[in-house]
Amino acid sequence: MLAGKIISVSDLLVEVLLSGVQVKKRDMMYAVKGEKTYRFEVEDIEGNIASLVPFSNVAGLSRGTEVYKAEEGLQMEYSDAILGRVFSPYGDPIDKKPIESQGKRTVYPDPLPLGTIDVNGSMLWTGIKALDFFAPMQKGFKMGLLGGAGVGKTVVIKELIHNVYQGLGSNSVFTGVGERSREGRELYDEMEESGLLDKIAMVFGQMGENSASRSHAIYGGLTLAEYLRDEKNQDVLLFIDNIYRAVQAYSEISAMENRMPIENGYPATLDSDVSEIEERINSTGDGSITSFQAIYIPADDITDAAVQTIMGHLDGQVVLSRKVAEKGLYPAVDVFQTSSTLMEVERVGKRHRLSPALSGT
């Protein structure tokens, strides 16, 4: 259905003069120029002008190009076909393997009914002693994973995937937000060599791609995790690396729309943007999503507005230290900075909570 014509084009935003067609935020639109199809998502509407976020390079587009409204919004594969596969933020396989779609679902589902959320999930034992002792978790927890390059984050991720699959028969999802292409390829190869590839689904919005790709990767990963939780009744591990990059992408898109920023250039919608992500990570009576979220801390400023907003949703943090790694100790957990809100006598027992290792005696 013809929706309108382009009146301005930039790398991050395309403006369209609508021709009377009703559109709303997050509707999908597309344009065809020669043999190439360009895809967009509606980011904002003001009067009869819609601001669209392009999914790919806009080279070749020009003023006057006709834009059409797609029948469906952005969707992701929602079936067993996700396991062992690598997807773009827009649901396209990027591992050069064919896929027979068995069903798709929108990446923006309605929130879970409040009555179905289980806030008192059972304990999730990872089999990694340093984590289970110093940062015990329950199903549905959100844990920060802090640590720079070379401290063994990938080693921890592989061990968690292996142990949870062995113990619970559950699969995992890895979401790369602003990942370097090299790092994404290395993770894929390591999973394949370790025999874990068929136990994980991956989504990558890589660093070299535009803001839309980096901001949408996280929704794709959540959708895959929700399939495993809701349809397969699994206790899923969701790895997000790096959630701060998603906030950066939101900031770039907001700046292109000339919206008034708040502190450090972050969008005024910072709280709601982060909340929309975090509130989809929950436990139900039949399954759960437990997340590990890597957080980049700009200029080592822990008081940064985005970092504080993200950490306000977390149930604990696991800190990997270079000093510990240099001693050859893996996982390189800094036990003095690692914490969990579950560290209460009522949850882990008196013997665990009052252990000499935790009390400093």
VOBA-1610 file (N, C-alpha, C; in pm, whole numbers, padded with zeros to 5 digits, always signed):
BEGIN
Met+00084-00119+00000Met+00000+00000+00000Met+00088+00125+00000Leu+00069+00213-00098Leu+00147+00336-00106Leu+00117+00424+00014Ala+00226+00462+00086Ala+00208+00541+00209Ala+00248+00686+00191Gly+00340+00714+00099Gly+00383+00851+00080Gly+00513+00858+00002Lys+00577+00976+00007Lys+00702+00996-00067Lys+00807+01057+00026Ile+00932+01020-00001Ile+01044+01069+00079Ile+01065+01218+00051Ile+01085+01294+00162Ile+01114+01437+00147Ile+01253+01472+00199Ser+01316+01383+00276Ser+01455+01405+00318Ser+01518+01270+00354Val+01652+01262+00332Val+01725+01137+00356Val+01853+01168+00430Ser+01879+01091+00537Ser+02009+01094+00604Ser+02042+00950+00644Asp+02164+00928+00691Asp+02206+00791+00724Asp+02121+00729+00834Leu+02069+00810+00927Leu+01997+00757+01041Leu+01847+00782+01037Leu+01801+00869+00949Leu+01661+00905+00950Leu+01614+00941+00809Val+01496+00892+00775Val+01432+00924+00647Val+01295+00982+00678Glu+01264+01100+00622Glu+01134+01163+00645Glu+01044+01140+00525Val+00918+01107+00553Val+00822+01076+00448Val+00697+01162+00465Leu+00653+01221+00357Leu+00527+01293+00355Leu+00416+01193+00327Leu+00330+01169+00427Leu+00227+01067+00416Leu+00113+01113+00325Ser+00051+01014+00262Ser-00056+01045+00165Ser-00191+00999+00217Gly-00215+01017+00345Gly-00346+00982+00401Gly-00354+00843+00461Val-00251+00761+00446Val-00252+00626+00503Val-00226+00634+00652Gln-00302+00559+00730Gln-00285+00557+00875Gln-00163+00471+00911Val-00066+00531+00977Val+00051+00457+01025Val+00074+00493+01170Lys+00143+00405+01241Lys+00175+00430+01382Lys+00319+00392+01407Lys+00368+00429+01523Lys+00506+00400+01559Lys+00530+00250+01553Arg+00645+00211+01499Arg+00692+00074+01484Arg+00625-00003+01370Asp+00545+00066+01288Asp+00501+00003+01163Asp+00621-00012+01071Met+00619-00115+00988Met+00726-00137+00890Met+00686-00072+00758Met+00785-00013+00690Met+00763+00045+00559Met+00880+00007+00469Tyr+00862+00019+00339Tyr+00970-00017+00246Tyr+00962+00066+00119Ala+01078+00071+00053Ala+01086+00140-00077Ala+01167+00052-00170Val+01136+00059-00299Val+01207-00021-00399Val+01273+00072-00497Lys+01403+00055-00517Lys+01477+00138-00613Lys+01564+00044-00695Gly+01528+00026-00820Gly+01599-00070-00904Gly+01573-00211-00854Glu+01681-00286-00824Glu+01666-00422-00773Glu+01679-00428-00621Lys+01694-00313-00557Lys+01716-00311-00413Lys+01590-00268-00339Thr+01562-00338-00228Thr+01451-00304-00141Thr+01505-00247-00010Tyr+01458-00131+00025Tyr+01499-00065+00150Tyr+01387-00084+00252Arg+01425-00118+00375Arg+01325-00136+00479Arg+01342-00029+00588Phe+01230+00012+00646Phe+01231+00115+00749Phe+01132+00078+00860Glu+01147+00148+00972Glu+01049+00137+01080Glu+01011+00278+01123Val+00883+00298+01147Val+00834+00429+01188Val+00881+00459+01330Glu+00954+00568+01346Glu+01006+00609+01476Glu+00921+00718+01539Asp+00865+00806+01455Asp+00786+00917+01509Asp+00695+00971+01399Ile+00584+01030+01441Ile+00490+01091+01346Ile+00451+01228+01398Glu+00464+01328+01313Glu+00426+01464+01349Glu+00343+01521+01234Gly+00213+01531+01258Gly+00124+01575+01151Gly+00119+01469+01042Asn+00150+01511+00919Asn+00150+01415+00808Asn+00292+01380+00764Ile+00389+01401+00855Ile+00527+01365+00826Ile+00572+01256+00923Ala+00619+01145+00867Ala+00666+01033+00947Ala+00819+01026+00941Ser+00881+01007+01056Ser+01026+00988+01063Ser+01053+00838+01070Leu+01131+00789+00975Leu+01159+00646+00964Leu+01306+00618+00992Val+01332+00507+01062Val+01468+00461+01086Val+01501+00358+00980Pro+01604+00381+00897Pro+01639+00283+00792Pro+01713+00163+00851Phe+01686+00045+00798Phe+01750-00076+00847Phe+01886-00101+00783Ser+01917-00029+00678Ser+02044-00053+00609Ser+02091+00079+00545Asn+02198+00071+00469Asn+02253+00188+00402Asn+02149+00252+00310Val+02142+00384+00313Val+02038+00454+00236Val+02090+00501+00100Ala+02210+00461+00062Ala+02266+00502-00068Ala+02171+00459-00181Gly+02136+00555-00267Gly+02045+00527-00377Gly+01907+00587-00358Leu+01872+00617-00233Leu+01743+00681-00207Leu+01751+00830-00237Ser+01638+00887-00273Ser+01634+01030-00304Ser+01495+01085-00275Arg+01484+01216-00273Arg+01354+01280-00254Arg+01259+01239-00366Gly+01135+01215-00327Gly+01036+01175-00426Gly+01018+01025-00438Thr+01108+00946-00380Thr+01095+00801-00386Thr+00969+00757-00312Glu+00890+00671-00373Glu+00766+00624-00312Glu+00796+00522-00201Val+00721+00534-00093Val+00737+00445+00023Val+00605+00374+00048Tyr+00613+00243+00077Tyr+00495+00160+00095Tyr+00488+00106+00238Lys+00367+00086+00286Lys+00348+00028+00419Lys+00344-00123+00409Ala+00426-00191+00492Ala+00429-00337+00493Ala+00308-00391+00570Glu+00267-00512+00537Glu+00151-00572+00603Glu+00182-00607+00748Glu+00306-00649+00775Glu+00345-00691+00909Glu+00457-00602+00962Gly+00465-00593+01095Gly+00577-00524+01157Gly+00700-00613+01162Leu+00803-00567+01231Leu+00927-00643+01241Leu+00903-00774+01316Gln+00948-00886+01256Gln+00925-01018+01314Gln+01055-01097+01322Met+01054-01196+01411Met+01170-01283+01431Met+01121-01428+01428Glu+01207-01518+01381Glu+01174-01661+01380Glu+01135-01704+01521Tyr+01027-01784+01530Tyr+00972-01822+01660Tyr+00943-01972+01657Ser+01052-02051+01649Ser+01038-02196+01639Ser+01170-02262+01678Asp+01173-02395+01674Asp+01297-02469+01706Asp+01407-02441+01605Ala+01373-02379+01492Ala+01473-02350+01390Ala+01575-02246+01435Ile+01554-02183+01551Ile+01647-02079+01598Ile+01775-02139+01654Leu+01773-02263+01700Leu+01889-02320+01768Leu+02003-02346+01671Gly+02123-02305+01711Gly+02241-02322+01628Gly+02252-02220+01517Arg+02164-02117+01520Arg+02162-02021+01411Arg+02202-01881+01460Val+02244-01798+01363Val+02283-01660+01391Val+02195-01569+01306Phe+02128-01474+01372Phe+02033-01386+01303Phe+02078-01241+01309Ser+02035-01165+01210Ser+02049-01019+01215Ser+01938-00966+01305Pro+01945-00839+01346Pro+01837-00783+01429Pro+01701-00782+01360Tyr+01699-00806+01229Tyr+01574-00801+01154Tyr+01523-00940+01118Gly+01579-01043+01183Gly+01529-01178+01165Gly+01588-01254+01048Asp+01685-01197+00979Asp+01746-01265+00865Asp+01866-01349+00912Pro+01877-01477+00868Pro+01994-01556+00906Pro+02120-01499+00842Ile+02229-01487+00918Ile+02353-01430+00865Ile+02468-01530+00873Asp+02435-01658+00893Asp+02540-01761+00901Asp+02554-01839+00771Lys+02494-01785+00664Lys+02506-01842+00530Lys+02452-01985+00521Lys+02352-02015+00602Lys+02287-02146+00597Lys+02139-02123+00566Pro+02078-02213+00488Pro+01936-02196+00458Pro+01850-02219+00582Ile+01733-02159+00584Ile+01641-02180+00695Ile+01500-02193+00641Glu+01429-02292+00692Glu+01288-02309+00657Glu+01206-02257+00775Ser+01146-02143+00755Ser+01072-02079+00863Ser+00952-02166+00904Gln+00938-02185+01035Gln+00826-02262+01088Gln+00725-02172+01160Gly+00752-02044+01155Gly+00662-01949+01221Gly+00740-01830+01274Lys+00680-01712+01266Lys+00744-01591+01314Lys+00651-01518+01410Arg+00711-01425+01488Arg+00633-01346+01580Arg+00692-01206+01590Thr+00608-01109+01621Thr+00655-00973+01636Thr+00760-00964+01747Val+00855-00874+01730Val+00957-00855+01834Val+00907-00758+01942Tyr+00783-00709+01927Tyr+00725-00619+02026Tyr+00594-00678+02080Pro+00600-00787+02153Pro+00477-00847+02205Pro+00418-00766+02320Asp+00294-00796+02354Asp+00233-00735+02471Asp+00305-00784+02597Pro+00311-00702+02700Pro+00376-00745+02825Pro+00305-00866+02885Leu+00382-00944+02961Leu+00321-01057+03031Leu+00217-01007+03130Pro+00102-01076+03142Pro+00005-01039+03246Pro+00072-01048+03383Leu+00042-00951+03467Leu+00108-00943+03597Leu+00092-01072+03677Gly-00024-01136+03663Gly-00050-01257+03741Gly+00034-01377+03700Thr+00096-01373+03581Thr+00175-01488+03536Thr+00322-01477+03575Ile+00364-01360+03626Ile+00505-01340+03660Ile+00534-01399+03797Asp+00637-01481+03805Asp+00678-01545+03930Asp+00800-01473+03985Val+00781-01397+04094Val+00892-01321+04151Val+00970-01401+04254Asn+00921-01518+04287Asn+00988-01603+04386Asn+01034-01733+04321Gly+01107-01718+04211Gly+01156-01835+04139Gly+01253-01918+04224Ser+01271-02041+04184Ser+01362-02129+04257Ser+01507-02091+04229Met+01598-02143+04308Met+01740-02113+04292Met+01791-02165+04158Leu+01884-02091+04101Leu+01950-02132+03977Leu+02098-02154+04008Trp+02135-02279+04023Trp+02275-02311+04053Trp+02350-02328+03922Thr+02455-02252+03905Thr+02529-02250+03778Thr+02637-02358+03769Gly+02675-02413+03882Gly+02785-02510+03881Gly+02922-02444+03884Ile+02925-02311+03886Ile+03052-02237+03900Ile+03057-02189+04045Lys+03147-02245+04124Lys+03146-02224+04269Lys+03157-02077+04307Ala+03242-02002+04236Ala+03261-01861+04271Ala+03131-01782+04254Leu+03050-01818+04155Leu+02923-01750+04135Leu+02817-01799+04233Asp+02807-01929+04249Asp+02704-01984+04336Asp+02725-01944+04482Phe+02851-01922+04521Phe+02879-01886+04660Phe+02868-01736+04684Phe+02933-01656+04598Phe+02938-01512+04622Phe+02825-01434+04555Ala+02762-01492+04452Ala+02652-01424+04383Ala+02543-01524+04346Pro+02480-01585+04447Pro+02374-01683+04417Pro+02259-01616+04343Met+02195-01693+04256Met+02088-01640+04171Met+01963-01725+04181Gln+01850-01663+04151Gln+01728-01738+04132Gln+01684-01719+03987Lys+01597-01806+03942Lys+01549-01799+03805Lys+01475-01667+03782Gly+01508-01601+03671Gly+01448-01472+03640Gly+01532-01353+03684Phe+01651-01379+03741Phe+01737-01270+03786Phe+01801-01199+03668Lys+01840-01074+03693Lys+01916-00994+03597Lys+02049-00961+03663Met+02159-01009+03604Met+02291-00991+03663Met+02379-00909+03569Gly+02447-00810+03625Gly+02545-00736+03548Gly+02674-00817+03537Leu+02738-00809+03422Leu+02865-00878+03400Leu+02967-00772+03359Leu+03052-00736+03453Leu+03146-00626+03431Leu+03287-00680+03418Gly+03358-00629+03319Gly+03497-00671+03298Gly+03542-00636+03158Gly+03666-00595+03146Gly+03720-00556+03016Gly+03761-00675+02932Ala+03836-00645+02824Ala+03883-00750+02734Ala+03990-00835+02802Gly+03988-00964+02772Gly+04095-01051+02820Gly+04079-01101+02962Val+03961-01083+03022Val+03943-01130+03160Val+03860-01258+03166Gly+03822-01312+03050Gly+03757-01443+03049Gly+03606-01442+03044Lys+03545-01335+02987Lys+03399-01333+02978Lys+03347-01449+02892Thr+03415-01475+02780Thr+03370-01582+02692Thr+03382-01718+02760Val+03486-01735+02840Val+03503-01861+02914Val+03387-01882+03010Val+03349-01776+03082Val+03237-01784+03175Val+03108-01815+03101Ile+03086-01748+02988Ile+02965-01770+02909Ile+02955-01916+02863Lys+03066-01970+02811Lys+03065-02109+02764Lys+03036-02206+02878Glu+03096-02180+02993Glu+03076-02268+03108Glu+02931-02263+03156Leu+02872-02144+03158Leu+02733-02130+03199Leu+02640-02202+03103Ile+02662-02185+02973Ile+02578-02251+02873Ile+02586-02403+02890His+02708-02453+02906His+02727-02598+02921His+02660-02650+03048Asn+02682-02582+03160Asn+02630-02632+03288Asn+02478-02626+03296Val+02420-02518+03244Val+02275-02506+03249Val+02209-02608+03157Tyr+02270-02634+03043Tyr+02215-02735+02953Tyr+02224-02874+03017Gln+02340-02902+03079Gln+02358-03032+03143Gln+02264-03049+03261Gly+02246-02942+03339Gly+02166-02954+03460Gly+02017-02941+03439Leu+01975-02855+03346Leu+01833-02826+03328Leu+01779-02864+03191Gly+01867-02899+03098Gly+01823-02928+02962Gly+01774-02805+02890Ser+01821-02687+02932Ser+01774-02560+02875Ser+01877-02501+02780Asn+01827-02427+02683Asn+01912-02362+02585Asn+01939-02217+02626Ser+02026-02151+02550Ser+02066-02014+02581Ser+02054-01927+02457Val+02054-01796+02479Val+02049-01698+02371Val+02159-01595+02396Phe+02236-01565+02292Phe+02338-01462+02302Phe+02300-01346+02210Thr+02299-01226+02265Thr+02266-01106+02189Thr+02386-01013+02187Gly+02442-00991+02069Gly+02556-00901+02056Gly+02509-00764+02010Val+02519-00666+02097Val+02475-00529+02066Val+02600-00442+02054Gly+02633-00399+01932Gly+02754-00322+01912Gly+02879-00406+01920Glu+02866-00536+01891Glu+02980-00627+01890Glu+03072-00598+01772Arg+03202-00617+01791Arg+03293-00617+01677Arg+03268-00744+01595Ser+03278-00734+01464Ser+03256-00850+01378Ser+03350-00963+01414Arg+03474-00928+01446Arg+03573-01030+01481Arg+03532-01105+01607Glu+03483-01032+01708Glu+03443-01096+01833Glu+03324-01189+01812Gly+03230-01145+01728Gly+03115-01230+01698Gly+03155-01357+01629Arg+03249-01347+01535Arg+03296-01466+01464Arg+03372-01560+01558Glu+03452-01502+01645Glu+03527-01584+01741Glu+03432-01661+01833Leu+03327-01593+01880Leu+03231-01661+01966Leu+03163-01776+01893Tyr+03123-01751+01768Tyr+03058-01856+01689Tyr+03151-01977+01673Asp+03277-01951+01638Asp+03372-02060+01619Asp+03398-02136+01748Glu+03408-02064+01860Glu+03433-02130+01988Glu+03315-02215+02030Met+03194-02168+02006Met+03076-02247+02037Met+03071-02375+01952Glu+03110-02360+01826Glu+03110-02476+01737Glu+03214-02577+01781Glu+03334-02531+01814Glu+03441-02620+01858Glu+03409-02688+01991Ser+03333-02620+02075Ser+03299-02674+02207Ser+03176-02766+02203Gly+03115-02778+02087Gly+02995-02861+02076Gly+02872-02796+02139Leu+02874-02663+02154Leu+02763-02592+02217Leu+02676-02517+02118Leu+02712-02518+01991Leu+02642-02434+01893Leu+02495-02468+01882Asp+02461-02598+01889Asp+02321-02637+01875Asp+02240-02614+02003Lys+02305-02560+02104Lys+02237-02533+02231Lys+02213-02383+02251Ile+02245-02304+02149Ile+02236-02160+02163Ile+02182-02098+02034Ala+02111-01987+02048Ala+02069-01905+01934Ala+02134-01769+01951Met+02174-01705+01841Met+02248-01580+01850Met+02188-01472+01759Val+02194-01349+01808Val+02154-01231+01731Val+02268-01130+01741Phe+02308-01073+01627Phe+02416-00976+01627Phe+02374-00847+01556Gly+02386-00736+01626Gly+02377-00604+01567Gly+02516-00544+01578Gln+02596-00554+01474Gln+02740-00530+01486Gln+02776-00383+01490Met+02896-00357+01541Met+02943-00222+01564Met+02943-00138+01437Gly+02975-00198+01323Gly+02985-00123+01200Gly+02852-00091+01135Glu+02742-00142+01191Glu+02610-00117+01135Glu+02548+00007+01199Asn+02435+00049+01145Asn+02378+00176+01192Asn+02304+00161+01325Ser+02254+00272+01375Ser+02189+00274+01507Ser+02069+00182+01514Ala+01993+00173+01406Ala+01874+00087+01407Ala+01913-00058+01433Ser+02021-00103+01369Ser+02066-00240+01388Ser+02103-00266+01532Arg+02179-00173+01591Arg+02226-00192+01729Arg+02111-00182+01830Ser+02014-00098+01802Ser+01903-00084+01896Ser+01802-00198+01885His+01792-00259+01766His+01693-00365+01746His+01745-00504+01782Ala+01876-00522+01790Ala+01932-00654+01820Ala+01876-00708+01950Ile+01861-00621+02047Ile+01819-00665+02180Ile+01675-00717+02178Tyr+01589-00658+02092Tyr+01451-00706+02081Tyr+01446-00844+02014Gly+01535-00864+01916Gly+01543-00994+01853Gly+01585-01102+01952Gly+01688-01071+02032Gly+01734-01168+02131Gly+01627-01200+02235Leu+01555-01098+02280Leu+01447-01121+02376Leu+01339-01211+02318Thr+01308-01192+02190Thr+01204-01273+02125Thr+01245-01420+02119Leu+01372-01447+02086Leu+01420-01585+02083Leu+01414-01647+02222Ala+01455-01570+02324Ala+01452-01621+02462Ala+01308-01648+02507Glu+01215-01562+02466Glu+01075-01580+02505Glu+01016-01706+02440Tyr+01062-01739+02319Tyr+01015-01863+02257Tyr+01055-01983+02342Leu+01181-01987+02385Leu+01229-02100+02464Leu+01160-02106+02600Arg+01132-01988+02658Arg+01063-01986+02788Arg+00916-02023+02777Asp+00845-01960+02683Asp+00700-01973+02679Asp+00651-02094+02601Glu+00724-02132+02497Glu+00680-02244+02414Glu+00749-02376+02450Lys+00872-02369+02495Lys+00947-02491+02532Lys+00955-02509+02683Asn+00905-02412+02758Asn+00903-02418+02906Asn+01042-02440+02965Gln+01138-02365+02913Gln+01276-02381+02958Gln+01317-02267+03051Asp+01424-02293+03127Asp+01488-02190+03208Asp+01607-02139+03128Val+01586-02029+03059Val+01678-01981+02956Val+01782-01886+03015Leu+01905-01896+02966Leu+02007-01795+02995Leu+02014-01700+02877Leu+02003-01570+02904Leu+02013-01468+02800Leu+02135-01382+02827Phe+02229-01382+02734Phe+02350-01300+02746Phe+02335-01178+02656Ile+02357-01059+02713Ile+02349-00934+02637Ile+02485-00865+02646Asp+02551-00848+02533Asp+02683-00787+02531Asp+02689-00688+02413Asn+02667-00565+02434Asn+02672-00490+02558Asn+02546-00405+02567Ile+02478-00405+02678Ile+02350-00334+02686Ile+02369-00183+02679Tyr+02485-00134+02720Tyr+02510+00010+02712Tyr+02509+00057+02566Arg+02553-00029+02473Arg+02554+00008+02331Arg+02413+00032+02278Ala+02315-00037+02335Ala+02177-00013+02293Ala+02134+00128+02333Val+02173+00171+02454Val+02140+00306+02499Val+02207+00409+02408Gln+02331+00382+02369Gln+02400+00472+02276Gln+02325+00485+02145Ala+02273+00372+02095Ala+02199+00375+01969Ala+02072+00458+01983Tyr+02001+00444+02096Tyr+01882+00526+02118Tyr+01919+00674+02118Ser+02034+00707+02177Ser+02078+00847+02183Ser+02104+00903+02044Glu+02165+00822+01957Glu+02195+00867+01821Glu+02066+00895+01744Ile+01969+00805+01756Ile+01843+00823+01685Ile+01769+00946+01739Ser+01769+00963+01870Ser+01703+01077+01932Ser+01767+01208+01887Ala+01900+01208+01877Ala+01970+01330+01833Ala+01933+01366+01690Met+01917+01265+01604Met+01880+01292+01465Met+01740+01353+01455Glu+01656+01325+01554Glu+01520+01382+01554Glu+01514+01517+01625Asn+01633+01566+01664Asn+01643+01697+01730Asn+01563+01704+01859Arg+01558+01592+01931Arg+01491+01591+02060Arg+01586+01645+02167Met+01531+01714+02264Met+01611+01772+02371Met+01669+01661+02458Pro+01802+01651+02468Pro+01862+01545+02551Pro+01865+01583+02698Ile+01895+01482+02782Ile+01918+01509+02923Ile+02069+01500+02947Glu+02109+01467+03067Glu+02250+01462+03104Glu+02333+01374+03010Asn+02450+01424+02971Asn+02545+01351+02886Asn+02489+01313+02749Gly+02386+01384+02705Gly+02333+01360+02571Gly+02238+01244+02560Tyr+02200+01183+02670Tyr+02106+01070+02665Tyr+01965+01121+02636Pro+01882+01037+02572Pro+01745+01081+02541Pro+01661+01093+02667Ala+01560+01178+02660Ala+01470+01195+02775Ala+01392+01067+02805Thr+01387+00978+02708Thr+01315+00851+02726Thr+01406+00741+02780Leu+01522+00777+02834Leu+01619+00678+02881Leu+01557+00576+02975Asp+01484+00622+03076Asp+01425+00530+03175Asp+01328+00432+03109Ser+01239+00483+03023Ser+01140+00395+02961Ser+01204+00301+02859Asp+01308+00347+02788Asp+01376+00261+02692Asp+01439+00141+02761Val+01509+00166+02872Val+01573+00057+02947Val+01469-00031+03014Ser+01365+00029+03068Ser+01260-00048+03136Ser+01190-00143+03041Glu+01168-00098+02916Glu+01099-00183+02818Glu+01177-00311+02794Ile+01310-00300+02795Ile+01395-00418+02778Ile+01391-00506+02903Glu+01419-00445+03017Glu+01436-00522+03141Glu+01307-00590+03185Glu+01192-00527+03159Glu+01066-00583+03206Glu+01024-00707+03127Arg+01092-00736+03016Arg+01063-00859+02942Arg+01144-00977+02994Ile+01235-00951+03085Ile+01318-01057+03142Ile+01256-01099+03273Asn+01178-01207+03270Asn+01100-01249+03386Asn+01092-01400+03396Ser+01045-01444+03511Ser+01018-01584+03537Ser+00868-01605+03542Thr+00821-01716+03485Thr+00680-01753+03494Thr+00670-01889+03564Gly+00550-01939+03577Gly+00534-02068+03642Gly+00589-02183+03561Asp+00606-02165+03431Asp+00650-02274+03344Asp+00794-02260+03295Gly+00851-02141+03301Gly+00987-02120+03252Gly+01039-01987+03301Ser+01162-01956+03262Ser+01222-01831+03310Ser+01328-01784+03212Ile+01357-01655+03220Ile+01471-01596+03148Ile+01560-01532+03254Thr+01681-01582+03265Thr+01781-01524+03355Thr+01888-01461+03267Ser+01919-01334+03293Ser+02009-01263+03202Ser+02140-01225+03268Phe+02244-01227+03184Phe+02375-01172+03219Phe+02401-01059+03120Gln+02417-00938+03173Gln+02426-00820+03087Gln+02560-00752+03106Ala+02642-00757+03001Ala+02768-00684+03006Ala+02738-00535+02997Ile+02808-00456+03079Ile+02784-00312+03085Ile+02915-00238+03066Tyr+02923-00160+02959Tyr+03038-00072+02940Tyr+03019+00051+03028Ile+03125+00087+03101Ile+03117+00204+03189Ile+03201+00315+03128Pro+03139+00417+03069Pro+03214+00522+02999Pro+03305+00599+03094Ala+03433+00609+03056Ala+03533+00683+03135Ala+03539+00632+03280Asp+03503+00504+03299Asp+03503+00444+03434Asp+03417+00522+03532Asp+03316+00592+03480Asp+03228+00673+03565Asp+03104+00593+03601Ile+03107+00532+03720Ile+02996+00448+03762Ile+02870+00529+03788Thr+02884+00663+03800Thr+02768+00749+03825Thr+02701+00796+03696Asp+02752+00753+03582Asp+02691+00789+03453Asp+02542+00756+03454Ala+02461+00845+03397Ala+02315+00830+03404Ala+02266+00698+03344Ala+02321+00659+03229Ala+02278+00535+03166Ala+02318+00414+03249Val+02441+00415+03302Val+02488+00303+03384Val+02401+00289+03509Gln+02369+00400+03573Gln+02287+00396+03693Gln+02145+00347+03661Thr+02092+00388+03546Thr+01958+00343+03507Thr+01956+00193+03485Ile+02057+00141+03416Ile+02066-00004+03391Ile+02082-00079+03523Met+02174-00035+03606Met+02205-00107+03729Met+02088-00102+03827Gly+01999-00003+03811Gly+01881+00004+03896Gly+01786-00113+03874His+01798-00180+03760His+01712-00295+03729His+01777-00428+03767Leu+01904-00427+03801Leu+01978-00552+03821Leu+01959-00607+03962Asp+01974-00739+03971Asp+01964-00808+04100Asp+02101-00841+04158Gly+02204-00802+04088Gly+02339-00830+04137Gly+02439-00806+04025Gln+02566-00827+04056Gln+02669-00810+03954Gln+02782-00909+03975Val+02840-00950+03863Val+02958-01036+03863Val+03070-00955+03801Val+03175-00932+03876Val+03287-00850+03830Val+03407-00940+03801Leu+03455-00935+03678Leu+03574-01011+03639Leu+03693-00916+03640Ser+03801-00958+03707Ser+03914-00869+03731Ser+04038-00914+03655Arg+04107-00817+03595Arg+04232-00847+03525Arg+04339-00895+03623Lys+04339-00840+03744Lys+04439-00880+03843Lys+04423-01027+03882Val+04298-01071+03891Val+04273-01212+03922Val+04313-01299+03803Ala+04281-01253+03680Ala+04317-01330+03560Ala+04467-01344+03545Glu+04541-01238+03583Glu+04688-01243+03572Glu+04749-01347+03664Lys+04677-01386+03767Lys+04725-01491+03857Lys+04692-01630+03804Gly+04625-01635+03689Gly+04590-01764+03629Gly+04468-01827+03692Leu+04389-01747+03762Leu+04268-01798+03828Leu+04147-01769+03740Tyr+04078-01875+03697Tyr+03958-01860+03615Tyr+03846-01945+03672Pro+03722-01895+03671Pro+03685-01761+03623Pro+03743-01653+03713Ala+03783-01542+03651Ala+03856-01436+03722Ala+03760-01345+03798Val+03686-01402+03891Val+03584-01329+03965Val+03647-01251+04080Asp+03621-01121+04084Asp+03662-01038+04197Asp+03553-01053+04303Val+03579-01136+04402Val+03475-01172+04499Val+03437-01054+04589Phe+03524-00952+04598Phe+03494-00839+04684Phe+03398-00740+04619Gln+03386-00743+04488Gln+03294-00653+04417Gln+03172-00727+04363Thr+03176-00859+04363Thr+03066-00940+04313Thr+02958-00950+04422Ser+02832-00935+04382Ser+02725-00932+04483Ser+02594-00983+04425Ser+02498-01008+04514Ser+02365-01052+04475Ser+02265-01012+04583Thr+02146-00969+04541Thr+02042-00935+04638Thr+01987-01058+04707Leu+02022-01175+04657Leu+01973-01300+04715Leu+02054-01341+04838Met+02159-01268+04867Met+02247-01304+04978Met+02182-01269+05112Glu+02076-01342+05142Glu+02004-01326+05268Glu+01990-01462+05334Val+01991-01461+05467Val+01981-01587+05542Val+01856-01663+05504Glu+01745-01590+05482Glu+01617-01655+05450Glu+01621-01730+05317Arg+01710-01689+05226Arg+01715-01751+05093Arg+01826-01853+05079Val+01945-01823+05129Val+02058-01914+05108Val+02095-01993+05232Gly+02033-01961+05345Gly+02061-02034+05468Gly+02170-01969+05551Lys+02167-01998+05682Lys+02261-01936+05775Lys+02404-01980+05748Arg+02423-02107+05716Arg+02559-02158+05694Arg+02626-02088+05578His+02550-02063+05471His+02604-01995+05352His+02628-01847+05380Arg+02526-01779+05433Arg+02535-01635+05451Arg+02638-01595+05556Leu+02653-01672+05659Leu+02743-01637+05768Leu+02876-01711+05759Ser+02907-01761+05639Ser+03035-01829+05619Ser+03152-01733+05646Pro+03263-01782+05706Pro+03379-01698+05730Pro+03429-01628+05603Ala+03414-01692+05488Ala+03461-01632+05362Ala+03383-01507+05329Leu+03256-01499+05375Leu+03173-01381+05345Leu+03179-01279+05458Ser+03204-01327+05580Ser+03206-01234+05693Ser+03342-01170+05714Gly+03446-01220+05639Gly+03578-01160+05647Gly+03660-01211+05763Thr+03616-01318+05829Thr+03692-01373+05941Thr+03763-01500+05901
//
